Amino acid sequence: MLKRVRIAVVIATGFLSAAVAGGISDTQVSFQTTECNGDTGFASVELERIWRIKAAGCAVPDKPDEQLMQVLVKSTTGLTKYEVFTVAPAEAQYIQAQIKAHMDAKRKALEGGDTVIIDR
């Protein structure tokens, strides 16, 4: 009986390794950041760490009628709860589209039946 249990553990560990190695839970999204003062930059984060996208409270520097958006990303450092990135509205829509595509792909993989997805 012990041998069967050990084999099951090895098989389960193999599935976990395959899921992590396959990049299922570490899909990255890259986007341009825009600060309230007009400074721009670039960021890449894991899609599944994005917690919320909300209004930043300041206008796009060259388009005063548009609000910048904040992307709140769960921190991995433990020093803060979130990392905050400020983006233009079009960039926020792009990020949301990437999240939706990722969720749709996960759903489709689950419906296919022969894919194992292990969320952290």
C-alpha positions in Angstrom: 0.0 0.0 0.0 2.8 2.5 0.7 4.2 2.1 -2.8 0.9 3.2 -4.3 0.8 6.2 -2.1 4.4 7.2 -3.0 3.6 6.8 -6.7 0.5 9.0 -6.3 2.6 11.7 -4.7 5.2 11.5 -7.5 2.4 11.8 -10.1 0.8 14.8 -8.3 4.3 16.4 -7.9 4.8 15.9 -11.7 1.5 17.6 -12.5 2.5 20.6 -10.2 5.9 20.9 -11.9 4.3 20.7 -15.4 1.8 23.4 -14.4 4.4 25.8 -13.1 6.9 25.1 -15.9 4.1 25.6 -18.4 3.7 29.2 -17.3 0.0 28.8 -16.5 0.1 31.1 -13.5 2.9 33.6 -14.4 1.6 35.2 -17.6 3.0 38.7 -17.9 1.5 41.9 -19.2 3.6 44.8 -20.2 2.3 48.4 -20.4 3.3 52.0 -20.6 2.9 54.1 -17.4 2.0 57.8 -17.4 2.4 59.8 -14.2 0.2 62.8 -13.3 3.1 65.1 -14.0 3.5 63.7 -17.6 6.5 61.3 -16.9 6.2 58.0 -18.8 7.7 54.7 -18.2 7.2 51.0 -18.7 6.2 48.1 -16.5 5.6 44.3 -16.6 3.6 42.4 -14.0 2.1 39.0 -13.6 -1.6 39.2 -14.8 -2.8 37.2 -11.7 -1.3 39.8 -9.3 -3.4 42.6 -10.7 -6.0 43.4 -8.1 -7.9 46.4 -9.3 -7.9 49.2 -11.9 -9.4 52.5 -10.7 -9.4 56.2 -11.3 -6.1 57.9 -10.3 -7.6 61.3 -9.4 -5.6 63.3 -12.0 -6.0 64.1 -15.6 -4.0 62.9 -18.6 -1.4 65.7 -19.0 -2.2 66.5 -22.6 -5.9 65.6 -22.4 -7.5 67.4 -19.4 -10.9 65.8 -20.0 -9.5 62.2 -19.5 -8.6 60.7 -16.1 -5.5 58.6 -15.6 -6.1 55.2 -14.0 -4.2 53.3 -11.3 -3.3 49.7 -11.6 -3.1 48.1 -8.2 -0.8 45.0 -8.2 -0.5 42.7 -5.2 3.0 43.2 -3.8 5.5 40.4 -3.5 7.9 42.2 -1.3 5.7 42.4 1.8 6.7 46.0 2.4 3.5 47.3 1.0 0.1 45.7 0.2 0.1 46.9 -3.5 2.4 48.3 -6.1 0.7 51.1 -7.9 1.1 52.0 -11.5 -0.6 55.0 -13.2 -1.7 54.5 -16.8 -3.6 56.3 -19.5 -7.2 55.1 -20.1 -6.3 53.3 -23.3 -3.5 51.4 -21.5 -6.0 50.5 -18.8 -8.4 49.1 -21.4 -5.5 47.1 -23.0 -4.6 45.6 -19.6 -8.3 44.7 -19.0 -8.4 43.0 -22.4 -5.3 41.0 -21.5 -6.9 39.9 -18.2 -10.1 38.8 -20.0 -8.1 36.9 -22.7 -6.1 35.1 -19.9 -9.3 34.2 -18.0 -11.0 33.0 -21.2 -7.9 30.8 -22.1 -8.0 29.3 -18.6 -11.7 28.6 -18.9 -11.2 27.0 -22.3 -8.3 24.8 -21.0 -10.5 23.6 -18.1 -13.4 22.8 -20.5 -11.0 20.8 -22.7 -10.7 18.4 -19.8 -7.1 17.2 -20.2 -5.3 20.2 -18.7 -4.4 20.6 -15.0 -4.4 24.1 -13.7 -3.1 24.7 -10.1 -3.6 28.2 -8.8 -1.4 29.5 -6.0 
